[in-house]
Amino acid sequence: MKNIIRITIGLIITCVMAGLVMGGVFTLTHDKKQENEHLRFQETMLGLLGFGKENPAPQDLKFLSIYRYTLEDPKAPEKKDLGYIVPVLNEGKEVFKLLIMSQEGEFKKALDLNLAIDKAMEEQERKSALERALEKGIRPSFGDTIILAKKGNERLAFLLPGRFPGFKTVIKVMLALSPDYTVKGLEIMEHEEDPGLGGEITQDYFKNQFVGKPFSKLAELKVVKEPLPEDYRKVLEATRGPLSPEQEKALAPYKDRDIYALTGATISSKAVAEGVKNITMKFAYRFQNLEKVLASQGLIPAF
Amino acid sequence: MAATTKTNSELFFNGILNENPIFRLALSMCPAVGLTTTMMNGLLLGIAVTFVQVFSSCTIALIKDYIHPRIRIPTYTFTIATWVTVIDMILAAYVPAAYKEMGIFVKLIVAFAIITMRLEIFACKNNVVKSFWDALGMGLGFMFGMMSIGFVRELLGMGSLFGYKILDFRPLLFFVLPAAGFFCIGLMMAIFNYVEFKFKGKGNKQ
């Protein structure tokens, strides 16, 4: 009996100590960790647009975010609506509006959101703002973000953070599309594919194959099991950020080709190709609907 | 086994050669098979294991008198898990560049047999200084083992070392696959033993 009590107390003390140490370190490092992730996200966004240390971003470069939510009404659970948090111009000032529409793009409602522009990055802030605006009982769940890069009044690119299943676990990517939905760049943010095989998706010669693929090609994008032509590989490995005119010329004959699979990692290659295709297709459909609705409601989008 | 009589430097080299975790003790074979596709992986995992091993060994050596013998294994697990989590969080916050490379390795370490085994065999019977040297030797021995397997597999499987192209082609793509890890470890173990017998003679076999 005495033994059991001693064991119990010993285990409790160990757990409490371990918990305290981990909790302490967590509180000390959490903010910094988030900041780092945020920084990396920003760096990737700039990198996809071709800005970096050597080529700093211009002053008038601006990122505008549209957040998509799925709204579930417990009274009609089979019908889910889409809710977009959209920055619109109201008397020259940027404010957030919540646009509610059906999956097919049919307009339902527009609500004012009490959400400051600089606070919208944080999910918690968005959620509480949504709860204040929506009717009681409707549950919003976060879908994805569309980020629009603007230079002055000119649209530079759409940046689409996305995720899709890979060979092993989820692959997280960021895709850059030009305003006519041609792929501008692809960056793999997180993945857990096998190093040396599926892990090669992070290599320039694979992910740059997507650069320059037009929207019409993306719709029927496939993966072929053929060796990558040597001259194509050389151009791909030299490509960083948006294409220069010479690179564009060198890539032109391959523009309508399918994606060459990685040696020994066909499934990972297919997963990425499918993922990019899906992200683009869904985005194009949703964004066109959104623009239509905005126009029909007479709202002036900030993007 | 009572407290060791070996000197610090003997303890240190013991972990690297005589009791090399991979080639001699044949512990932590899962990472040795699964993660040694490149030399870089071996190096990063080795660094991570060395840190966790040293911190855990020292902690256990410090508190060994207070651990009830019947709950020592859970206590070891808690200790390792705590250190792994702490190192993971600190890396993520203050050395993001290293975390990007090492993040997935650090989280794997909790389940490594070599660390628990070293705590059970050594750290709970010896003082802090001795445990430190033993842990450092074991960690570096592990790193040495992982890197030498990685060297063979990366060179044969991908024709490169540390990610730099050495050969223009991939001699044996098969060596990147997990199954080849078994072949590679078996061969390396044999070579390791052969070399040691050559130098010390069979009589010294422990």
Interface residues (C-beta under 8 A of the other chain):
Chain A: N3 R6 I7 G10 L11 T14 C15 A18 V21 M22 V25 F26 L28 T29 H30 K32 K33 N36 L39 R40 E192 D194 P195 G196 L197 T263 G264
Chain B: L35 T37 T38 N41 Y66 I67 H68 R70 I71 P74 T75 F78 T79 A81 T82 T85 V86 M89 I90 A92 A93 Y94 P96 Y99 K100 I104 E154 G157 M158 R170 L173 V176 L177
